[in-house]
Amino acid sequence: MKYHIHELNKLQCRVALWITGAFKTSLSEGVKGITGLIPISLHLRKLSGRSYLRYSAIFSNYAIASLLEHRHT
């Protein structure tokens, strides 16, 4: 899991450099701050919270609810 997060961090740095047009040697945290990108770990936490809220809002009589219940037990 750490490998994938590290790769996502590298990709986010490249994207921030591309957005700002900064040089490759620029500080990545500074460039991320200028672009307004949030850290990957916080973004993943936000996405997992949203998926939990979506899952908890599904009515129990839906067909997908039985599949999800089986998966999360």
Phi, psi and omega per residue, in radians:
M1 nan -0.679 -3.132
K2 -1.107 -0.611 3.130
Y3 -1.075 -0.789 -3.103
H4 -1.164 -0.692 3.099
I5 -1.142 -0.680 3.094
H6 -1.100 -0.747 3.117
E7 -1.129 -0.687 3.089
L8 -1.132 -0.651 3.082
N9 -1.100 -0.748 3.110
K10 -1.095 -0.733 3.128
L11 -1.140 -0.691 3.117
Q12 -1.120 -0.656 3.082
C13 -1.104 -0.753 3.120
R14 -1.109 -0.700 3.127
V15 -1.146 -0.733 3.130
A16 -1.093 -0.694 3.088
L17 -1.133 -0.684 -3.136
W18 -1.170 -0.729 -3.128
I19 -1.106 -0.799 -3.053
T20 -1.478 -0.371 -3.068
G21 1.347 0.336 -3.124
A22 -1.329 2.893 3.116
F23 -1.331 2.779 -3.117
K24 -1.092 -0.488 -3.090
T25 -1.505 0.030 3.123
S26 -1.187 2.685 3.104
L27 -1.184 2.203 -3.030
S28 -1.177 -0.658 -3.134
E29 -1.158 -0.653 3.101
G30 -1.160 -0.719 3.140
V31 -1.190 -0.675 3.083
K32 -1.107 -0.659 3.117
G33 -1.139 -0.681 3.129
I34 -1.158 -0.711 -3.114
T35 -1.347 -0.342 3.139
G36 1.483 0.293 3.112
L37 -1.349 2.372 3.098
I38 -1.527 2.702 3.124
P39 -1.040 2.601 -3.094
I40 -1.018 -0.721 -3.100
S41 -1.086 -0.689 3.105
L42 -1.228 -0.632 3.111
H43 -1.147 -0.732 3.105
L44 -1.134 -0.665 3.087
R45 -1.112 -0.705 3.107
K46 -1.107 -0.762 3.137
L47 -1.136 -0.694 3.135
S48 -1.191 -0.636 3.076
G49 -1.126 -0.707 3.101
R50 -1.137 -0.725 3.139
S51 -1.158 -0.610 3.080
Y52 -1.125 -0.744 3.110
L53 -1.124 -0.702 3.107
R54 -1.116 -0.740 -3.133
Y55 -1.139 -0.709 -3.108
S56 -1.274 -0.302 -3.130
A57 -1.558 -0.108 -3.124
I58 -1.314 2.322 3.096
F59 -1.195 2.589 -3.061
S60 -1.241 -0.323 -3.126
N61 -1.523 -0.029 3.068
Y62 -1.308 2.577 -3.119
A63 -1.145 -0.657 -3.116
I64 -1.170 -0.454 -3.116
A65 -1.126 -0.655 3.127
S66 -1.175 -0.650 3.097
L67 -1.174 -0.753 -3.140
L68 -1.180 -0.664 3.131
E69 -1.101 -0.714 3.120
H70 -1.138 -0.660 -3.100
R71 -1.236 -0.630 -3.038
H72 -1.608 0.017 3.116
T73 -1.524 nan nan
